[in-house]
Amino acid sequence: MPYVAPEVLRGKPYTQAADIYSFGMVMYFVATGKQPFANYAHDELLAIELCKGTRPEINEPKAPKCYLDLMKKCWDPDPINRPDVTELEESIGLLCNAYFNQFREAEKYRRTNLPFFENSQLDTHHTHPQAIYTSRLLDSFTRKLENYDKSECFDCGIPI
């Protein structure tokens, strides 16, 4: 019931605007990890509250404000005020672009401040010849460790 638009609860037919309302509830779940109105009985009292405009509480300080604003627009009590699919697509596209721009900026920073990555070559002058950064079996090392008692293995005086 929490995903059903108020106008549908009032007996009006399903429309794309009703689907947008439901999508707003999906956005809520994505932002919070919680089902909307999980703390309510899904009965006629909840239906009345939904029709009166009650919506889930949002206390997600890390959720992007533009995402939360779009979600709330999807919940508008008047179906005419809800975004249509085109507006949703554009808004979500802008969100994604902003997100990917942050990664591009981070990559730009990394390339500027960590120049050894630019040529994809590691500094071999300061790398130990037995420092191996490829996948390999470690049996030859781990089998030997079985022979050590914890106190022998860590004979540095730090209690375990």
Buried (B, 14 or more C-beta within 10 A) or exposed (E): BBBBBBBBBEEEEEBEBBBBBBBBBEBBBEBBEEEBBEEBEEEEEBBEBBBEEEBBEEEBEEBEEEBBEBBBBBBBBEBEEBBEEEEBEEBEEEBEEEEEEEEEEEEEEEEEEEEEEEEEEEEEEEEEEEEEEEEEEEEEEEEEEEEEEEEEEEEEEEEE
